[in-house]
């Protein structure tokens, strides 16, 4: 019988766990009832929620990883990485549109970085 662990994840398990930004799409797929039901812009909205509320570190590298994850899933359907990326960024901006830059610099820094500003 496997031993039940309380508290922190053992060090050897850390490398097996996906980064939080890599889990967003999968978690949304569960909530939406399947991967094909999750609009790319909603992935962006969820990422911004994680940035704003949970301190997720996110930038161009992480965006590329999320886009790659989506493209791999739909590889047989010739996914358009640039369109997926644009939709994720659109969702990020939609989520943040009511947040003023002053006081929310961490959010807008992420958006500016993924837009190449």
Secondary structure, 3 states (H helix, E strand, C coil): CCCCCCCCCCHHHHCCCCCHHHHHHHHHHHHHCCHHHCCHHHHHHHHHHHHHHHCCCCCHHHHHHHHHHHHHHCHHHCCCHHHHHHHHHHHHHHHHCCCCCCCCHHHHHHHHHHCCC
